[in-house]
Amino acid sequence: YVLGAVLDDKAERTRKSHDDFLRLSRLFFSRIPSDLFTVDGERLLAALPSDWRTLRYAGEFKPGQLFTFKIAGQSRTLAEQIFKSPVARSEWCKIRDAESAFRGQCLVTGSKAPIARTHLPVKGTRSTSSHFGGPGILGSEKAELALVSFNKDKTAFTSFGKLQNFNAPVSEQAAFQYATALNHLLRAGSRQRLVIGDSTTVFWSEKESPAEDLFAYLLDPAAAATEAPTTEMEDRLHVLLSQIAQGAKPSEFGETSSRFYILGLAPNAARLVVRFWHVATLGELLENIGDHFANLRIPRGPKDPEFPAIWQLLRESAREPKDISPLLTGAVARAIFAGTAYPLALPVAIINRIRVDHRINATRAGILKAFVIRNYNEPMNAALQQDHPELSYHLGRLFAVFEQAQRQAHEFKLERTIQDTFLSAASATPSLVFPRLHRLHIHHLRKLPGGSRKFYEDRIRDIEQRVTGLPTTYPSSLSLRQQGVFFIGYYHQMYELKRKASERTEPHAKPEEID
């Protein structure tokens, strides 16, 4: 458009745009003081070649390239001089506004202004291999996507005669500003960009703050640590997260009264989708995130994350990352940031995964524990709670004892245990399963040596004495909350049994089985 270079099949459009460039440039230079710049605008335009192909580097031109001018011997380009001058900027805005074909009330600023027909695109990338990958929106199939766009004719949104983005009026200035700022946050190497599930999340403070660099560590400590895998960094990160989980607000994050903004974006076929948008003070965010980590706290093995990232929580809800519900991503993030109830879809997904693969790790148990604490306002200890008032908790404990007794009775060489066969049914319909498990465990105990048999008999007797009616009366079914409590009890008891076995150094008790 600047040189009139036709590099594609849009020759007519290029010629018109080149003519517009010359016309508007002359109008601009005629309306600013002659001594404002160190160059005569008319002479500059006259110096442009009549045929761009005569330029020395014409062979390197590509469609979409941007050009500016610089006078030999000067340090600043002409564009920089214009940008630094309030007079020049003001005159250019007036010219631009006068050229606008459509004026209206801007949805962003509320003022009457020229409305942008199209918005600048946001950069995207197809890469999904890293939580801190290249610039843009991860997972998008296009190089560029718009946040606001209307790209079909003769549809409902054209019924009032408004085309394209005139249907969602945003001034040209506001559209330029938000797109430019968003692309800056999404740039390569940005520490204000993070991937949570299918969403690319950006965050910023209302004024410069250390929190803009540290906030990513809170949301994804594992990935943040791998970027700078030094012992000092990992130790400091652990201290910060521990302090926040205990309700503290470390001074490293700056002023806690500053407002903080979090935006989650995901691509679809045509444009970007806002997955979540949250505004709060930094202090409120630290408090909510700390409460979230405190709720997740549970005994863990050396391979389990102490402060699991959001993507690690979501990863436990599906067989493959591609199967994670897009709606669940935004709902979980909102619950953490706002300190509200976790979505019911989260425990449902976790329990369904447990029923399929019969695996209860620290992260899954921690999620169920956090769900019970926050959604039902019920206290729940991080470790084994022998005096817990919930029947379903002790049923989970009892199942764990039955299972471990079976494993030890067969010297941990079973290909299939009662966990594989009965865990799903026991957590949903205890009355159909536990009477049979109670009969089976008697046979398992007979195979154990005296010391081990007494150990398990004492555990079973202690659990049954804490619940009235056991071992003869079992509930016919358990609710979603009760099933979550069942699996928490199971995990607590199993962890404790393996820890005790490791301490006793029994020949078939492997310390790594605590993982």
PEKAUR-V393768 format. One record per pair of residues at least 24 apart in sequence whose ideal C-beta (glycine too) atoms are under 6 Angstrom apart, sorted by the first residue. I is the first residue (numbers start at 1). J is the second residue. D is the distance in Angstrom with one decimal. If there is no record, write none. Layout:
((I J D) (I J D))
This chain:
((2 67 4.6) (3 52 4.1) (4 52 5.9) (5 52 4.3) (5 61 5.6) (7 63 4.7) (8 63 5.4) (27 95 5.9) (28 92 6.0) (28 95 5.9) (31 91 5.0) (32 88 5.6) (32 91 5.5) (37 81 5.5) (39 71 5.4) (102 166 5.5) (104 169 4.4) (106 170 5.8) (106 171 3.8) (106 174 5.6) (107 169 5.8) (107 170 5.6) (108 170 5.6) (108 174 4.1) (109 174 5.7) (113 171 3.8) (114 172 5.2) (115 166 5.8) (115 169 4.5) (116 165 5.9) (116 170 5.8) (116 172 4.4) (116 175 4.0) (117 164 5.2) (117 165 5.8) (118 165 5.9) (119 146 5.3) (119 148 5.2) (119 175 4.5) (119 179 5.8) (120 179 3.6) (121 146 5.2) (122 182 5.5) (123 183 5.7) (131 195 4.7) (131 220 5.9) (131 223 4.4) (132 223 5.8) (134 188 5.7) (135 186 5.4) (135 187 5.1) (135 188 4.3) (136 186 5.4) (137 200 4.8) (137 265 5.8) (137 267 5.3) (138 195 5.3) (138 200 5.3) (139 198 5.9) (139 267 5.8) (140 267 3.6) (145 267 5.6) (145 271 5.7) (145 272 5.1) (146 271 5.3) (147 272 4.8) (149 271 5.0) (191 216 5.8) (194 219 5.6) (194 220 5.8) (196 310 4.8) (196 311 5.8) (196 333 5.7) (197 311 5.9) (197 314 4.8) (197 324 5.5) (197 329 3.3) (198 266 5.0) (198 326 5.0) (198 329 5.5) (199 264 4.1) (199 266 4.7) (199 275 4.3) (199 329 5.2) (200 265 5.3) (201 264 4.8) (202 263 5.3) (203 262 4.6) (204 261 5.5) (205 258 5.2) (205 260 5.4) (206 258 5.8) (206 259 4.5) (209 254 4.2) (209 258 5.6) (210 252 5.9) (210 254 4.7) (211 253 4.5) (211 254 5.4) (211 282 5.4) (214 253 5.8) (218 289 5.4) (220 309 4.1) (221 307 5.2) (222 309 5.8) (241 307 4.7) (244 286 5.7) (244 290 4.1) (245 290 5.2) (245 293 4.0) (245 294 4.9) (247 290 5.6) (249 283 5.9) (249 286 5.0) (256 282 5.0) (256 283 3.2) (257 281 5.7) (258 282 5.1) (260 285 5.5) (262 337 5.9) (264 330 5.9) (264 333 6.0) (275 330 3.8) (276 330 4.4) (276 333 5.2) (276 334 4.9) (278 337 4.4) (288 339 3.7) (292 336 4.8) (295 370 3.6) (295 373 4.7) (295 374 5.9) (296 366 4.1) (296 370 5.0) (297 382 4.6) (298 362 5.6) (298 365 5.4) (298 366 4.5) (298 369 5.9) (298 382 5.5) (299 383 5.3) (299 495 4.9) (300 362 3.8) (301 514 4.8) (301 515 3.4) (303 515 5.0) (304 362 3.8) (308 363 5.2) (313 367 5.9) (316 363 5.4) (316 364 5.2) (317 349 3.7) (317 350 6.0) (341 374 6.0) (341 375 4.6) (342 371 5.1) (342 374 6.0) (342 375 5.9) (347 371 4.7) (347 484 5.3) (351 483 5.7) (355 424 4.1) (358 419 5.3) (358 420 5.4) (358 423 5.4) (360 487 5.6) (360 491 5.1) (365 488 5.7) (365 491 3.8) (368 484 4.0) (368 487 5.6) (368 488 5.5) (369 488 5.3) (371 484 5.9) (372 484 5.6) (384 492 4.2) (384 496 4.8) (390 485 5.1) (391 467 5.6) (392 478 5.4) (392 482 4.0) (392 485 4.6) (392 486 4.4) (393 485 4.9) (393 489 3.8) (394 463 5.3) (394 466 5.9) (394 467 5.0) (395 430 5.6) (395 486 5.7) (396 486 4.1) (396 489 3.0) (396 490 3.6) (397 463 5.4) (397 489 4.5) (397 493 3.9) (398 463 5.1) (399 426 5.4) (399 490 5.7) (400 490 4.9) (400 493 3.9) (400 494 4.2) (401 459 4.9) (401 460 5.6) (402 437 5.2) (402 441 4.7) (404 497 4.8) (405 441 5.9) (405 444 4.9) (405 456 4.5) (406 444 4.7) (409 444 4.2) (409 447 4.1) (409 448 5.5) (411 508 5.4) (412 508 4.8) (427 483 5.0) (427 486 4.7) (429 477 5.5) (430 474 4.3) (430 475 5.5) (431 474 4.3) (431 476 4.7) (434 474 4.7) (438 471 5.0))
